[in-house]
Amino acid sequence: MCCFVITDEIGRYLYANRAWTQTMGIDFEDDNIHGRFVNEIIKDTKIGQALKEDRTISGYSTITTCRGKEKRAFSIYNPIHDLSGKIIAGAIIAIITGENENDVDKLIGELNFYKQELSKLSGAKYHIDNIIGASAAIKRLQEEIRRASKSNSTVLIFGETGSGKELVAHSIHALSSRRNKSFIKVNCANIPHELMESEFFGYEGGAFTSADKRGKIGKFEQADKGSIFLDEINQLSYDLQPKLLRVMQEREFERIGGTKNINIDVRFIAATNIPLHEMVKNNQFRADLYYRLNVVPIHVPPLRERREDIPLLIDDISKKLDGEIGIPVDEIPQEIKDKLMNLDYQWPGNVRELQNVIEWAINMSYGEPMKWSHFNQYFSLKTGADETKEMGLGSLELIEKDLVSRALLKHKTKTAAAAALGISRTMLYKKIKKFNL
C-alpha cells in the first residue's frame, strides 16, 4: 500500500490520500488532521528534519497506527521548492512493506511525479501581513481585503504603478477558502496579442501549425478551484474581452480546436493602474466586462497619501535587501527616515520607487554609515525633468553612472569628486571601474 501526504513548509498536514487514512485508521476531515503537525500523529517522522535541512531523507521506519498496530514502512521525505528555490511544501511517500516489498522503484517514480506536479502549482506568495503600514489608509485597505476574502465575488483592484496591487490580490487569495488551491497570475501586458487566446483557453493537440501534439491546458484550467489574477487587465485586447466575459458569466469554455465544454470553478481578481471607467468612455474597454469585473472594487492608496508608513516600509525593505544585493546593509538612521517621510516629493513610483531609492543609497554608501547625502543625490538628479524622462525611475545603475560621471567632470581631483558624492575614494575607484569611466 502506497501512502502519500503533502505538508506545508513547516510540516503540517495539508493532504493525505485514501491509503494513508486506511493505514492509520483516521478520517482526515472528521478527525481534524488538516493543519496538525505530522509528528503529532507519527512520532518518528523525518519530514520536519527534511524541511529544516532542505534535503531528501529516506529509509525504513515503524508506523504506529491509531489502533496501536505497528507497521514497517519505507518512506521518502522530500522538500518541495518554488521556482526561486524557496521551500513551499513537503511530500511524504511511504510504502507499507510486507505488502509491497518490490515497490521501491515505483515509490521513487511516484515521488518524482508528485514533485513535478507540485512544482507547477502556484500558491499565494504573500499574505496580508506583507502589506506594511499602520496608517489609517492601510488599515482601511486591510479591512477591505478581509471582507473581500470571505466571498467568491470578483474583485477589481485599482492603484498606481508600484503601489502594491499584486500584494492585495495574493492576500485576498491567502485569506480565502481557496487558499490551499492554485493562485494563477496572468500579466495581460506581457502576453503577445497572437498568443493571448491560447494562453487563457489552452488548445488541443494539432489545433494549429505550431501546436504541441499533446495539447496544452490554459490559465483558466490551471486556476480551477482556485483564483486567477488578471494583472494589468486594462491591457487585455479588445477582441479577447467578450470571450473573457463569457467565461466569467458561464464558467465554461472550449479549448482552441476542441469541441468539449470545460467547466471551471474560479475566483476572478483583476488589477489596473488606469481607471477602467475612463477607458469605457473612450471606447477602449467594454462596458459589460467592466461592470462584470467591478463587483468588489478595492483602491490601493498611493505612497504620498500615507507618508507616515515610510519609516516602517524602510525597515521592511532594508531587511529584504540585506543579503540579496551583495552589499552590507546598515541600519538607516531615524533622521533619514524622518526626512524621507516629510520630503516634498510626490513618489510617482510609490513603494517600488522607495525601494529603488534605498537600494540606490546602499550602493552609494557601500557599507559606510548612511548619510542624507547618499539619498539626496537621487532627488537632486530627479529635479531635472528631461533627465528623468531619459533615465526612467527604475534605471538605478544609469542614474548612478551619470552622477559619478558628472562629479568627475566637475571636480579637479578624485578626492573632491568622492567628497561631493559622499563616498570614500576607494568606493569611487570601484565605481569608475564598474562603469568603465
BELCORUR-V630236 format. One line per field, one symbol per residue. ss: DSSP state (2 for helix, 1 for strand, 0 for the rest). phi: phi as a letter, one per 40 degrees, with the letter a starting at -180 (. if undefined). Layout:
ss=???
phi=???
//
This chain:
ss=01111110000111110222222200000000000012222000002222222000111111110000011111111111100000111111111100000002222222222222222200000002220000022222222222222000001111000000222222222220000000111110000022222222211000000000000110222200001111102220022222222222220110010000011000111111000222222000002222222001111000222022222222222222200000000000022222222200000002222222222222222000000222222222220022222220000222222222222222000222222220002222222222000
phi=.bcbbbbccbgbcbaaccccccccgbcdcccfcdgccdcccbcccbcccccccfacbbicabbccccgcbbcacbbbbcbbcccgccbabbbbbcccgbbdcccccdccccccccccccccbcccbbdccccibccccccccccccccccbbccbbbbacdgchccdccccdccccccdcbcbbcbcccccddcbdcccccgacdgcadcccccgacccccccdgbbbbccfdcccccccdcccdcccccfaabccgbbccbcbbbccbbaabbdcccccccfbaccccdcccccbcbbccccccadccddcccccccccccgcbgbdbcccdcdcdcccccccacfccfcccdcccccdcccccfgcdcbccccccccccccccccccccgccccccccccccccccccbcbccccccccgbccdcccccccccfc
//
